[in-house]
Amino acid sequence: MSWNQYPGGGHHQQGGYGYRPPPPQWAQQGPPPPPNMGYRPPPPPQAYYNNPPPPQQYQRPAPQQNGYQQGGYQQQQQSQGNYRTSNGGYVPPTGAPVEASYHHTGAGYTPPSGTPQRTSAPYGAGAPIRPPSQAQHYGPQLQGQGGQSAQPYFQYSQCTGKKKALCIGINYVGSSSALAGCINDAHNVQKFLIERYGYKSEDIVMLTDDARNPRQIPTRANILAAMHWLVQGAQPNDSLFFHYSGHGGQTPDLDGDEDDGYDEVIYPLDFKTAGHIVDDDMHNIMVRPLPAGCRLTAIYDSCHSGTALDLPYIYSTEGVIKEPNLLAEAGQGLLSAGMSYLRGDTGGMLQGIMGIGKKVMNQNSGAMEKARQTKTSPADVISWSGCKDSQTSADTQEAGRATGAMSYAFIAALTKYPQQSYVQLLNTIRDELKGKYDQKPQLSASHPMDTNILFIC
């Protein structure tokens, strides 16, 4: 689900990027668009990449008729953690999107038939244990200003507190790059969270481009406001869940925190006028404010989504494939400005971070920027992605319904084997995709983790 080199929008939608040459791995995908942003011909129907973006005047399909209104906007206003103008500063956009004649074929998910549910997955011996409840220290003891020492730490969530979710599905209906399964994905995940993990429909915000209410259309403003709603008031042992199914891509990195020189982005329905949403911003909104022991689980079913939440520890079925060098960061000034963050004092750290911006202006803010770039957190944040940063993600059909491959594989794997460790789940997701798709699932985390403990959310 990708527009690999959309040259407009800009990192903060101010001034735009202009055209930059694509990285080498995109060479096989044909020439980049000309500077006037002309579109390339669309690929075959099931390809996710090199599609032109949706037109500026997008169209909205008719609402689905499959019983999903119980998770809709009206009931959310009655919930304790509601999603309204007075909570989080959310303001609906002006004017409703254009109506379109579009028939949605249904989104109900049917678990794979003929496969009995088992206690644990076939990878590993026995049922995995629950995560420990005490704080987990890691990395070197580091010396800061005034002779103070600190060691990074995090705390696993027990997922016994409040449960909130945000599910986004964008089909880009009426555009030449329309997708078929993303709205289905959002509703499938909503249904799965309610039935499997005890989430309540009134605590799940749905943003899909077939919604009647303008506040539930996945515009850039609505998505950002919903992200703020998701993490507002988060406490230790809370369970927060973020799901995105739609187009993704990459754009040149402006702050130097990406190894490959490109930030990962997602494309709202109105990105042509409002711009994309970059991984740095998603991290700052949904990861930075979280306290120790609060769980955020994210699923990105989009292209180039391997590090879409910008988390520093990356795992595959083969083990750890990336982790930050905290000792090296300390040698560059991490501790002099980041002691409060290493101790878990995110409130004190955030005050400084929010005033920095993308370009540092002096030596002290440069040290704080280094602390920000480690992207570690005392919270318990994990992200499942359908593919690596360099890969595309498939829009396909499973069980006779349009769906994203990653969304389907995640639900199918946990339906077959409800009690799995993280490494078991990586393997069973891979098994669901193997033989049908080239993409390889990844797990990223805000902290080093024991992948043999039980996955909970």
N, C-alpha and C positions, 0 to 999 in steps of 0.2 A: 504494500500500500504506500507507494512512494512517488513523490516528485523529487527526483534526485538533485536538481539544481534550479530551484525556483529563485530567480534573482531579485525579487522584490520583497517588501515587508520589513526587512531590517531587523537587527537583534532586538531593538526596543521600538521598532516601527517609527523611527525618526530618521528620515533621510535615505533609508534603504541601503543595500549593500552594493548594488551594481554587480555586473557579471564578473565571476572569478573562474579560472580554469578548474575543471573537475579533477579529483584525485585520480591516480593511474588506474585503480580498480574499476573505474566506470568506463574505461576506453571502449570496451566491447559493446556498450549500450548505445553506440551511435554518437553523432556529433552533438555538442551542447546547443541549447537554443541560441539564436542570434541575439545581439544586445537589445533589440526592440521587443524582446520577450515573445517572439513568435512561437506558436505551438508546433510540436512535432506530431506526426500522425499517430493516432492511438494504436497500441499493440492489440494482439488478440484478446478476446473478452476476458479471460481469466488471469491475464498478466496484471501485476500490481505496480509496475514501475514504468517510468517514462511516459505516464499519462499526462495530458494537459490538465491544469487545475480547473475547478468548476468555474462557470461564468460568474461575473460580478453580481448579476441578478439571479440568485439561486432560486430553485423551486422547492416547494415543500409537499411531500406526499400526504395523502389522507391518513388519519390515525389508524393504528392497528385495532383489530376487533378480536383480540384473543385473550381478553380478561386481564390485561396488565394495568388497568386503570387504578387498581387498588394501591399501586405504588406511585400514583400520580401526585400532581402538585396539590390538589385540594386537601388530601389527607395529611400531607406533610406539614401543612400549616397548623395542624392540631397536635403535632408531636412535641415532645420535650425539647429535642434538638432541632427545632424547625428551621426552615430555609425561607426567610421572608425579608422584606426591606429593612426592618428594624434589627435584624440579626446579621451582623457582618457587613452592613452597608451595601447590600445587594440591590441594585436598581434595574428593573426590566428594561430592555431596549425599546426605543420608540418605533411604533409601527409594526404590524405583523408581516411576516414573510408572505410572498405570493403563493396563492393556492395552486395546486397542480393536480391533474388527474392521474393518480398513482394508486395501484392496488397492491397492498402488502400481503404476501402469501402466508404469513404466519411465523411465529417465532418460538413456539413451544419446543422444549428440548426433551427428547426421549432417550433415556439412558441406553447404552448398548444392550441388546437382548442376547440371551443365551450365555452370558458370562456371570457366574455367581459372584457375589461380593465376598471378599476375603478380609481377614483381619489386617494383613500386611501384604506388601508387594513382594514379588518373587526375588527381589534383589536384597540380599542381606538375610541374617538369621534372626527370627523372632520379631516381636513387635517393638518398635522404637520407644524410648523413654521420653517423657515430657521434658521440656526445657527447664533448667534450674531457675530458681526464683531469686537467688542472690546476685549481687553485682559481679560482673566479669571484667577483671582488669587484664590488660594486654599491652604489649609494646614495652619500650624501655622506660625506666625512671629518668625523667628529664628535669634539668635544673633551669629555673626561671629567674626573673628579677627578684632581688631581695633574698636570694638563697632558698627560695621556696622550690619544692619539688612536686611533680605531679606525674601521674601515670594515666593514660587514657583508659576509660572504662565504658561499658554499656550494660544494659540490663534487658534480658529477654522478657517479653510480655507473657503473662499467663492467660491472656485473652478472656478474663473473667468479668471485665467491666463493660462499659457502654460499647455498642456496636453501631457503626455508621458506614455507609458506602456511597460511592459516586460511580455510576456506570454511564459511559459515553459511547454512543454508536452513531457513526456518520456514514450514510450511503451516498451523499452528494448527488441526490436525485435530480435529474434534468440536465446533468453535465455530461460532457463526453468522457469523463473519467469516473463515472458512477460505479459504485461497488454494490454488491448484492447482499452480503451477509452481515454487515456491521450492526444494523438495528437488531437483527436476530441475536447477535452475540451479546449485546447489552441486556436484552431480556432474558436470555439463557443464563447469564451470570447472576442476574437479580433473582431468578427463580432458584438457582442452585444455592445461593447464599442463604435464602430464606429456609429452604428445605433441609440443607445439610448442616449449616452452621448457626442457625437460630437468629439470623438478622430479621428485623421487622420491616415490612414494606414502607411504613411511615418514616423510617430512618434511612431510606435509600433514595437518593436523588437520581432521576433518570434524565439524561439529555440526549435526545434523538431527533433527527430531522423529519420525523413524521408526527411530532407532538403538535397539539392544537394551541397550547399555551405558549406565548412568546418567550416566557422565562425558561422553558424547557427545550428551546432550540439551541443546538450546540454552537452558538456564536463564540467568538473569542472572549467577549465580556462575560457571557454566562459561564463559560468554562472556568475562567479565572475566579469569578465570584464563588462558584461551587467548590473549587479547590480550597479557598479560604474557609468556607462553611465546614468542609470535611474535617479540618484540623482544629477548628475553633473549640476551645475548652477541653482539649485533649488531656487525659490523665493517665498515670501509670496503670497498666493492665487493660486499657481500652483496646478495642480492635477496630481499625479503620481499613477500608478496602477501596482501592481505586482501580477502575477498569476502563481502558480506552481501546476502541476498535475503529480504525479509520486510516487515512493516509498519513504516512510519516516520511521524513526525509532528512537531509543534512544541509547545513549552511556553514560558511566559514566562521571559525572560532575567533572571537575578538579578545578574549581575556587570557589565552594561553593555557587553559586548563585541560585541553584535549590532546591526547598523544597523537592523534591522526590529523589535527588541525581543523577538525570540523565538529560543530555542535549538532546534536540530534534535535529534531523539531517534530511537532505534530501540527496538523493543519485543521483549524476550525472550519466550520461551514462558510464563514464570511472572510476567510483569510485574504482574499483578493483585495479587500478594502481595509481590513483590520490588522492583517499580518498573522504570521504563525506564532506558535508558543515554543520557546527554546528550553532545552533541558535545564540550563542554569536557573531559569525562573521557576520551573516546576520544583526543582530541589529547594530553592529558597522559600517557596510557599508551603510545600507539603512536608519537608524533612526538617528544616532548621527550627521551627517552633516546637517540635515534639519533645516532651520530657522523657527522661530515662524510663524504660519499662513500658512505653506505649508502642503498640504494633501498628505499622502501616504496611499492608500488603498491596502491591501494585502489579497489574498485568497489562502489558502493552502488546496488542495484536496489530502491529504495524511494521512497515519496513524500517530498516536501520534503527531498530529499537533496543539493541543490546545494552546500551547504557543510557536509555532515555530519561531515567531519573537521576543520572549522574552520581551513582553510588560507587565507592572506591574498590570494594572487594567483589570480584567476579568469579563465579564457579561454573564449571561445566560437568558433564558426566565423568570427565577425566580428573577432576579435582580443581584446585585453585589455579586460575590462569592470570589473575592480576591482583596485586595488593599494594597499597602505598608504602613508601619507605618513611616511616615517621621519624626515625633518627636523622635521616638526611634533611627532612623538613625542619627539624629542630635546629640543625646547624645553620639554616637560612633565616632564622629569626622567628620560628613558629612559637616558641615558648614565651618570648619576651612580650608578645602581645596576646597570646592565646591561652594563658594559664586558666582563665575562668572557664573557657570552653572545655578544656581537657578535664576539668573537675566536674563537668556536667552543668555548669552555671550558664545555660544557654541564654537566659534573659540578659545577663551582663554582656555576653558576647554579641547578641543580636543588635544591641544598641549601636555598637561600633560598626558592625557589618552593614547595616541598612544605610548608613551614610556614606559608604565607600563608593558605590557605583562600579562600573566595569573597568575604569582606568584609575589606578592609584596615583596620588599626587605628592606623597612625601614618604619618608623612610618608615615612619611608624605605621601608616596605613598600609604600606607595602608588606610589613610583617603580618598584619591582620589579614591581608589578602592571602598570604601563604597559608594561614590557619584555615581560612575559608576553603582554599583549594584542596585540602585533604579530604573534604566531604565526609569525614567520619562523624558519628553522632552517638550520644548515649542512648538514644531511642533504638527500638528494634524494627528497623526498616528493611524490607526485602522487596525485590522486584523480579517478576518472571517476564521474560521477553521471548517473543516467537522466533527471533533470529539474532545473529550478530549485527554489529553496527554496519558491516559491509554487505549484509544480505537483504533480500526482499522477502516479504511475507505473503502467503497465498490467500486469495479469496476463492473459496471452493464450495463444494457441496458434500455434506455428510448426512447419512440417513435421509436422503431426499430433500434436505433443506440447505439453503445458502448459509454459509458460516465462514468465519475466519478459522484457519487451521489451528492456531494456537489456542483460541478460546475453546474450541471443540476438544482438543487434546487434553487441556487442563481439566475440564469437567469430566471427560470420559475416564481419565486416569484415576481421579479420586472417586468416581462412581464405582469403578471396578474394585479398587483397593482403598477404602476410606482411611485406614491407619498406615501412613507412610512417613518415612523420614524424608528430609529434603533431597538427599542423593537418590533415594528410591523414586521419589516423584520426578526428579529430573530424568531418570532412566525410563520410567513408564510413559512420560510425556514424549520422550524421544521415540519410544516404541510405537506410539500412536501416529507419529509423523513419518517414521522410517518407511521407505519403500514408496511413499506417495509424494513427499515433498523434500526439497533440498535443504530447507532451513533447519538450523540446529538450535534448540532452546538453550537459554542461559538463565542463571540465577545470579543476581547481584545483591549486595547487602551493604549497609552502612557501617558494619563492624565485622571482624573476623568471626566465623561461626562454626559450630560443630554441625556438619551436615548430616550426622547420624541421629540427631534428635527428631522428635515427632513434629511434623508440620501441623500447625494449628493457625486458625485465623478467626 
